[in-house]
Amino acid sequence: MSIPAKYRVEPALAAAFAAIPPLTGPTDVAAGRARLAGLKHLQPAADLTGLTVSDQLIGPDVGLRVYQPEGRTGLPGILTMHPGGFTVGDLDTNHGLHADLARAVGAVVVSVDYRLSPENRFPAAIEDCHAALTWLAEHPAVDPTRIALHGISAGGGLAAGLALLARDCGGPPIAFQYLNIPELDDRLITRSMVEFVDTPMFSRENAIRSWDAYLGPGVRGGDTVSPYAAPARATDLAGLPPAYIAVMEHDPLRDEAIAYAQALLAAGVSVELHLFPGTFHGSSAIAPTAEVTVREHVERVAVLRRVL
């Protein structure tokens, strides 16, 4: 996969992207799911040392994977939502990352296998995530006052939407939200979204397909989109939990995440914002051993340990 020369990129990331075949052929959901499966070999094997890992089913549709440090109770909890543009991903997505978080933070980590679009459009995914949050808050090994949300890309958008939903419906309480490259705004009007039409892994075209799948034909950009689907549309952010927001320099989602951080600050919510230079959307998944990826993960662990 080639990277246009106009983008300043970390050399290790450039090398990793060059080793990936170009994305050619159909761009429908089935093809996207097949491509994701083809990239799983790039991820290091999960280290499950010291953890009990189990898959659970809550209700008829919601699958969970639970990573629990062995022999410990009174732990914080982390509810994590996987990336995939609302259309791809499953419990194996970021399996190694979730195991690392459980061990390094000392937390019960629960990954949500939320229903995907377009088969199950909004609000199916956010409802599944709320059901998982309720389940986690009732877990016997978890301190329900120390629960953080963690999401990447579409999962970051779900985490932000879930923070809004939990606030508005009275819980369960959330102590912190960690939003990594979050997908927040269906209007697609920021500078980065308009300009980044040829970025690898995720571009404006990908964003259009993602939102159309999630919301349904003809809904994107209209007047009826819920802030629980597109949190950038929320007009009242007061009372939300503190946040950490990570953005990548050459990511169409960059500017909407920066704007959301600014809006949270204006509403009196404590926010830490970090832009990682020379990076792309999803570059940490393509180059997990690159220096900038390692730095991002070390900071993720440090932030979650501190707040929990």
ROSE-678828 format. One record per atom (N, C-alpha, C): residue in one letter; y, z, x. Coordinates in steps of 0.1 Angstrom, whole numbers, plus 5000, padded with zeros to 4 digits. Each point is the difference from the previous one (the first is absolute). Layout:
# ROSE-678828
AYZX/...
***
This chain:
# ROSE-678828
M498850005009/M501250004991/M501250005009/S500949904999/S501249995008/S501150084994/I500950055009/I501250074996/I501249915004/P500949974990/P501249925004/P500750065011/A500549915009/A500650055013/A501350074997/K500649994989/K501350064997/K499950154999/Y498850054997/Y499850154998/Y499750075014/R500750105002/R499850095012/R498850094996/V498949995009/V498850074996/V499450075012/E499450114998/E499350075011/E498949915005/P499949995014/P499049915006/P498650024995/A499650134999/A498750034995/A499749964986/L501050004992/L499949954986/L499949855000/A500849935008/A499949865001/A498649955004/A499450075010/A498749975004/A498950024989/A500250114993/A499050034989/A500149904989/F501249964996/F500249904990/F499449865004/A500249975013/A499649875005/A498449994999/A499350115000/A498650005000/A499449984985/I500950004990/I499549994987/I500249864995/P499049944993/P500149874995/P501149994990/P500749885000/P501149994990/P499550014986/L500950054991/L499650014986/L500249874993/T498949934998/T500149864993/T499150014988/G500249894992/G499249994988/G500650074988/P499250034990/P500550054987/P500750145002/T501050034992/T500750135001/T499850084987/D498949984993/D499850084988/D499450145004/V499850084990/V499650145002/V498650015007/A499149914995/A498750005006/A500049975015/A500849915004/A500249965014/A500650125008/G501050064994/G500650125007/G499050115002/R499150024990/R499050115002/R499049965011/A499749885000/A499049955011/A500750015013/R501249975002/R500750015012/R500150155005/L500350094991/L500150145003/L498650055006/A498949964993/A498750035005/A499849955014/G500549885003/G499849945013/G500850075011/L501050084996/L500850075011/L499550145002/K499050054993/K499650135001/K499450035014/H499549905007/H499450025013/H501050045010/L501349984997/L501150035010/L500250155001/Q499650074990/Q500250154999/Q499050075008/P500450115008/P499050085007/P499150074990/A498850035005/A499150074992/A500550144996/A499850054988/A500550134996/A499350115007/D500750105005/D499550125006/D499950104989/L498950044996/L499850094989/L499650145005/T500250035013/T499650135006/T500850114993/G499350104996/G500650124994/G500449984985/L499649894994/L500449974986/L498849994991/T500250034988/T499049974989/T500749894992/V499449884999/V500549894993/V499149964988/S500749994989/S499249974988/S500849914990/D499349924993/D500649924989/D499850064987/Q501150004992/Q500050064987/Q500449904990/L499650024987/L500549924989/L500650094990/I501349984997/I500650084989/I500449914989/G499550034988/G500249914989/G499149875002/P500249914991/P499149885001/P500449905011/D501350015005/D500549895009/D500550045013/V500250135003/V500850045012/V499050065010/G499949925011/G499250055011/G500850075011/L499550105006/L500750085011/L499150015012/R500650005011/R499250045012/R500750135006/V499250105002/V500650135004/V499550045014/Y501050035008/Y499850045014/Y500450145001/Q499050095002/Q500350145000/Q499650075014/P500950065007/P499650085012/P498950104996/E499050015008/E498850084997/E500450155001/G499550084990/G500150145001/G501350064999/R501049934993/R501350064999/R500549984986/T500850104996/T500650004986/T501550035002/G500849994989/G501450035000/G500749895008/L499549885000/L500649895008/L501049924992/P500949945007/P500949904993/P499249884996/G500649934991/G499349874995/G500949885003/I499449895002/I500749875002/I499349904991/L500849954990/L499549894992/L500549875005/T499149915004/T500449885006/T499749874992/M500949915000/M499849874992/M500049895010/H499049914999/H499849905010/H501049884998/P500249925010/P500849884999/P499249894994/G500749884997/G499349884995/G500749934989/G501350024999/G500849924991/G499650024985/F499450114997/F499550044987/F498849924996/T499549915008/T499049914996/T498750015009/V500150055012/V498850015008/V499950155006/G498950035006/G499850135006/G499050084992/D499450105008/D499050094993/D499950125009/L499050084997/L499850135007/L499749985015/D499649885005/D499849985014/D501349975007/T501049964993/T501349975006/T500650125006/N500350005013/N500550115008/N499150125000/H498749984999/H499050115001/H500250085012/G500149945012/G500250075012/G501350085001/L501149944995/L501350074999/L499950134992/H499349994988/H499950114991/H499250125007/A498949965007/A499250105007/A500950075011/D500749925007/D500950055011/D501050104994/L500649964988/L501050094994/L499450134995/A498850004995/A499350124995/A499850095012/R499549955011/R499750085011/R501350055008/A500949915002/A501250035008/A501050094993/V500149984987/V501050084992/V499350124995/G498650004999/G499350114994/G500250014985/A499849894994/A500349994985/A498849934993/V499850034987/V499149924992/V500849874996/V499449895005/V500649874997/V499249934989/V500749954990/V499349934989/V500649864999/S499249905002/S500449864999/S499649954986/V500949924993/V499849964987/V499649854999/D498949984993/D499649864998/D500649954987/Y501349994999/Y500749974988/Y499649864995/R500149984987/R499749874995/R501049895004/L499549885003/L500849905006/L500549904990/S501149935003/S500549894993/S499549875005/P500049894992/P500549994987/P499150054989/E498750045003/E499150044990/E500550124992/N500750095007/N500550124994/N501550025005/R500949954992/R501450005003/R500650144998/F501350025005/F500750124998/F500050034985/P499750134996/P500050125009/P498650055004/A499049925001/A498750045003/A499950085013/A500649945011/A499950065013/A500750135001/I501250014994/I500750135001/I499350104992/E499449974989/E499350094992/E498850065008/D499349915007/D498950045008/D500450105011/C501249975006/C500550085011/C500450144994/H500650004988/H500350134994/H498850084997/A498949944995/A498850074997/A499450065013/A500149925011/A499550055013/A500850125005/L501449994998/L500850115004/L499650134992/T499849994988/T499650114992/T498750065005/W499049915003/W498750045006/W500250085013/L500849945009/L500350065013/L500650144998/A501050014991/A500650134998/A499150114995/E498949964994/E499050094995/E498850025009/H500049945012/H498950015010/H500050145005/P498850065000/P499950145004/P500450045014/A500049905009/A500350025014/A501549975003/V500849964990/V501349955002/V501150104994/D501050035008/D501250074995/D500949914992/P500150014987/P500749904992/P501550005002/T500550105008/T501449995003/T500349925013/R499049955006/R500149925013/R499349874999/I500549924991/I499449864998/I501049905004/A499649915008/A500949885004/A499449874995/L500949914997/L499549864997/L500249925012/H499149915002/H500049915012/H499649864995/G500849905003/G499749864995/G500549905010/I499349895001/I500449895008/I500249874992/S501149935002/S500349884993/S500050024985/A499249934993/A499950024985/A499650154997/G499250055009/G499750154999/G501250085001/G500949965009/G501350075002/G500850004987/G500049884994/G500749994987/G499450084989/L498650015000/L499350094991/L500450145002/A500050045013/A500450145003/A501450044995/A500949915003/A501450024995/A500050014985/G499349914993/G500050004985/G499350124995/L499050055007/L499250124996/L500950125002/A500950015010/A500950115002/A500950014988/L500549884995/L500950004988/L499350044988/L498749954998/L499350034988/L499650155000/A499650055011/A499650155000/A501250084997/R501249975005/R501250074997/R500350004985/D499949884994/D500449984987/D499050064990/C498750015003/C499150054991/C499550145003/G500750075009/G499850145003/G498850035009/G499749915009/G499050035010/G498949905001/P499050045008/P500050115009/P501149995011/P500450125005/P501149995010/P499649935013/I501049945006/I499849935012/I501050055011/A499550045011/A500850065011/A500749895008/F499449885001/F500549905010/F499549874996/Q500849895004/Q499549864998/Q500249935013/Y499049945005/Y500049925012/Y499849854996/L501149935001/L500049864996/L500049915012/N498949925002/N500049915011/N500149864995/I500949935006/I500349864995/I499949984985/P500650094992/P499850004986/P500549874993/E499349964990/E500349894991/E500750064987/L501349984999/L500850084991/L500849934989/D500349875003/D501049934992/D499549864996/D499849984987/D499549874995/D501149894999/R501350045003/R501149914998/R500149905012/L499550045012/L499949925011/L501349945005/I501150085000/I501349955003/I500650065013/T499350085008/T500550055012/T500149895011/R500750035010/R500249905011/R498649975006/S499350105004/S498749985006/S499049924991/M500150034987/M499149934991/M500349854999/V501349975000/V500549874999/V499749925012/E500250065012/E500049935013/E498549995006/F499250104997/F498750005007/F498949924991/V500149875002/V499149914992/V498849955009/D500150035013/D498949955009/D499450115008/T500150124996/T499550115008/T498550014998/P499250045010/P498650014999/P499650124991/M498849994994/M499450114992/M500750014986/F501350005000/F500750024987/F501449935001/S500249924990/S501349934999/S500550004986/R501249944998/R500650004986/R499049944990/E499349895004/E499049944991/E498950104996/N499550085010/N499050104997/N500650114990/A501250035002/A500750104991/A500049954986/I500449874998/I500149944987/I498650014993/R499049965007/R498650004995/R499650144996/S500350105009/S499650134998/S500650064987/W501449984998/W500650064988/W499649924988/D499849875000/D499649934989/D498650054995/A499150035010/A498750054996/A500150144994/Y500850085006/Y500150144996/Y500750014986/L501049934998/L500850014988/L499749914989/G499449885003/G499749904991/G501049885000/P499649894996/P500949885000/P501350024993/G501149965007/G501350014993/G500750135000/V499450115005/V500650134999/V500850035012/R499649965012/R500750035013/R501549964999/G500850105004/G501449985000/G500750014987/G499350034989/G500650014987/G500550144997/D500450024988/D500650134996/D499150114995/T498749975000/T499050094994/T499150075010/V500349985013/V499150055010/V500250155002/S498950084999/S500150145001/S500350055014/P500850115003/P500150055013/P498750065006/Y499150034991/Y498750045005/Y499249895006/A500349874996/A499449895007/A500949965012/A501350004999/A500949955010/A501050125002/P499750095009/P500850125001/P501549985004/A500249885006/A501449975004/A500949984987/R499449994989/R500849994987/R500450134995/A499450115005/A500350134995/A501550045001/T500650054990/T501450045000/T500250145003/D499050084999/D500150155002/D498950045010/L500450035012/L499050045010/L500150145004/A500850084992/A500250145003/A498750074997/G499750115008/G498950084998/G498749945006/L500049895007/L498849955006/L499750075012/P498750005005/P499650075012/P500649935012/P500250075011/P500549945013/P499149895004/A500649915008/A499349875003/A500149965014/Y499049945005/Y500149925013/Y499749864997/I500849915005/I499849864997/I500049925013/A498949935002/A499849915012/A500249864996/V500849925008/V500149864997/V499849925013/M499649884999/M499849915011/M501149905001/E500449965012/E501249925002/E500049874993/H498949935002/H499949864994/H499150004988/D500450084990/D499250024988/D500949964988/P499649924991/P500849974988/P500450134992/L499150105001/L500250124992/L501050105007/R500449965012/R500850095008/R501350054993/D500849924995/D501350044995/D499950074986/E499049974992/E499850084988/E499650145003/A499250025010/A499650145004/A501250085006/I500949935008/I501250065006/I500950044988/A500249914991/A500850034988/A499550124992/Y498750014999/Y499450114992/Y500250135008/A499950005013/A500350125008/A501550044997/Q500949905000/Q501450044998/Q500250054986/A499349944990/A500250054987/A499450144998/L498950035007/L499550144999/L501050105006/L500649965012/L501050095006/L501150024991/A500549904993/A501150014991/A499750094989/A498750014996/A499650094989/A499750145005/G500250035013/G499850135005/G498650035005/V499249895002/V498650025004/V500049985015/S499350095007/S499949995015/S499149885004/V500549925009/V499249885004/V500149985015/E498949965006/E500049965014/E499549854999/L500849915007/L499849865000/L499849955014/H498949935002/H499749945014/H499749864999/L500849925007/L499749855001/L499349985014/F498849945000/F499349975012/F500349865004/P500649995012/P500549865005/P498849915004/G500349874999/G499049905005/G498750004992/T500150044987/T498850024992/T500149914988/F498849984994/F499949924987/F499350094990/H500049964988/H499350064989/H498549995003/G499350125000/G498650005003/G499649985015/S501050005009/S499649985014/S499250125005/S500150124995/S499250115005/S498549984997/A499749924989/A498649984997/A499549895009/I500849915004/I499649895009/I499850045014/A500950095005/A500050055013/A500050155001/P498950064996/P499950154999/P500250075014/T499849935011/T500150075013/T501449975007/A500849924994/A501349975006/A500950135001/E500850005010/E500850125002/E500850044988/V500749904993/V500850034989/V499250054988/T498849954999/T499150054989/T499550145003/V499750035012/V499650145004/V501150104997/R501249955004/R501250094998/R500250034985/E499949894993/E500150024985/E499050104995/H498849995004/H499050094995/H500250155005/V500450015012/V500350145005/V501150064992/E501049924997/E501150064992/E499650034986/R499149914994/R499550034987/R499350144999/V499150025010/V499350135000/V501050115002/A500949995009/A501050115003/A500850034988/V500549904993/V500850024988/V499250074989/L498849964997/L499250064990/L499550145004/R499750025012/R499750145004/R501250094998/R501249955004/R501250094999/R500350034985/V499949904991/V500450034987/V499050074991/L498750005005/L498950064992/L499650135006/
***
